[in-house]
C-alpha cells in the first residue's frame, strides 16, 4: 500500500467515526504512537480522537490498560490475549467507542522461533465487540511498524463498518 492509499484509509476511518459519532483511542507498543499520529494527520480528527496510550513495557500495559500480570506471564506481551486486553483496557480508560491496539516484535532483534521478528497482534474493539488479528510482516523495523499501522487502520475500518 503506498502513502496515498494509506492516507485514504486514515481519512475513511476518521470520516466513519465522524459519521457514527464515535470516539477512538489507541493502545500501542511496537508502533510507539504511530497509529495515533497517522489518525491525527487527518483534518477533523480532533472531533473523534482524544487520547492514546503508548505502553511499551509490561509494567505500563498493566498500570495504564489493566492488562493482567497473569496474561503477560502466561502468554507474553506479544500475544492475542495481550492485544485483546490492551484494546479493552484503553477503550474503558478513554471512555471511547472504538479502540485499536498493537503489540509485536518490530526487530531487528528480539525474535524467537515461536515469536519471530515481524509478528504483530492488532486488536480492534467497537462498543465492546473485540477482534484480534495475527500478522507476520517482513522488512526493516520501520517497515514492520508501517505495515502494522496500515493493517490497524484497515481493521478499524472493517470493524466500524460491521458494527
C-alpha positions in Angstrom: 0.0 0.0 0.0 1.5 3.3 -1.0 1.3 6.6 1.0 -1.7 7.9 -0.9 -3.7 4.7 -0.3 -2.8 4.8 3.4 -3.9 8.4 3.6 -7.2 7.4 2.0 -7.6 4.7 4.6 -7.0 7.1 7.6 -9.4 9.6 6.0 -12.0 6.9 5.6 -11.6 5.9 9.2 -12.0 9.4 10.5 -15.0 10.0 8.2 -16.7 6.8 9.5 -16.0 7.9 13.1 -17.5 11.3 12.4 -20.5 9.9 10.7 -21.3 7.5 13.5 -20.4 9.9 16.3 -17.8 7.6 17.7 -14.6 8.4 19.7 -11.5 6.4 19.1 -8.5 5.6 21.3 -5.3 3.7 20.7 -3.0 1.4 22.8 0.3 0.9 21.1 3.5 -0.9 21.9 5.6 -1.7 18.8 4.2 1.2 16.8 5.2 3.7 19.5 2.2 6.0 18.8 2.3 5.8 15.0 -1.3 4.7 14.8 -2.4 7.8 16.8 -0.1 10.0 14.8 -1.5 8.7 11.5 -5.1 9.3 12.6 -4.3 12.9 13.7 -2.8 13.6 10.3 -6.4 13.9 9.1 -8.2 17.3 9.5 -11.2 16.8 11.7 -9.5 14.1 13.8 -9.9 16.3 16.9 -13.6 15.5 16.8 -13.0 11.8 17.2 -9.6 11.3 18.9 -9.0 12.4 22.4 -6.2 10.2 23.8 -3.9 7.3 23.1 -1.6 5.2 25.2 2.0 4.1 24.3 2.6 1.2 26.6 5.9 -0.2 25.6 6.7 -2.0 28.8 4.7 -4.8 30.5 4.5 -2.6 33.6 2.9 0.2 31.5 0.5 -2.3 29.9 -0.7 -3.4 33.3 -0.7 0.0 35.0 -2.4 2.0 32.3 -4.5 -0.5 30.4 -5.3 -3.1 33.1 -3.6 -6.0 31.2 -3.4 -8.8 33.8 0.0 -9.7 35.1 -1.1 -13.4 34.7 -1.8 -12.8 31.0 1.6 -11.2 30.4 3.4 -14.0 32.3 1.5 -16.9 30.6 1.2 -15.6 27.0 3.7 -12.7 26.9 3.4 -9.1 25.7 3.2 -10.3 22.1 0.1 -12.4 22.1 -3.5 -12.4 21.0 -4.6 -12.3 24.7 -2.5 -9.2 25.5 -3.7 -7.4 22.4 -7.3 -8.1 23.4 -6.7 -6.8 27.0 -4.9 -3.7 25.7 -7.8 -3.0 23.4 -10.4 -3.4 26.1 -8.4 -1.5 28.6 -7.8 1.6 26.6 -11.5 1.6 25.5 -12.5 1.7 29.1 -9.8 4.1 30.2 -10.6 6.6 27.5 -14.4 6.0 27.6 -14.3 5.7 23.8 -16.5 3.8 21.4 -13.6 2.3 19.3 -10.1 1.2 20.3 -7.1 -0.1 18.4 -4.2 -2.0 19.9 -0.9 -3.2 18.5 1.8 -5.3 20.1 4.6 -7.1 18.3 8.2 -7.6 17.5 9.4 -4.9 15.1 13.0 -6.1 15.1 15.7 -6.4 14.1 16.3 -8.3 17.3 14.0 -9.8 19.9 12.5 -12.6 17.8 12.4 -16.2 18.7 11.4 -19.4 16.9 7.9 -19.2 18.4 7.7 -15.4 18.1 9.7 -14.2 15.1 10.6 -10.7 14.2 7.6 -9.2 12.3 5.0 -11.0 14.4 2.3 -8.5 15.4 -1.2 -8.8 17.0 -3.6 -6.0 16.3 -6.9 -5.6 18.1 -10.0 -3.5 17.4 -12.8 -3.1 19.8 -16.1 -1.4 18.8 -18.5 -0.9 21.6 -17.3 -4.0 23.5 -17.0 -6.3 20.5 -13.4 -7.2 20.0 -11.5 -8.7 17.1 -7.8 -9.5 17.2 -5.7 -10.4 14.1 -2.3 -12.0 13.9 0.1 -10.6 11.3 3.5 -11.7 10.1 5.2 -8.7 8.5 8.6 -8.7 6.7 11.2 -5.9 6.3 13.1 -3.5 8.4 11.9 -2.2 11.8 10.4 0.8 10.1 8.7 -1.3 7.5 7.2 -3.6 10.1 5.9 -0.6 12.1 4.5 1.0 8.9 2.7 -2.2 7.9 1.3 -2.5 11.4 -0.2 1.0 11.1 -1.8 0.2 7.7 -3.2 -3.1 9.0 -4.6 -1.5 12.1 -6.4 1.2 10.1 -7.9 -1.3 7.7 -9.0 -3.4 10.7 -10.6 -0.4 12.3 -12.4 0.5 9.1 -13.8 -3.1 8.7 -14.9 -3.3 12.4 -16.6 0.1 12.3 -18.4 -0.8 9.1 -19.6 -4.1 10.6 -20.9 -2.6 13.8 
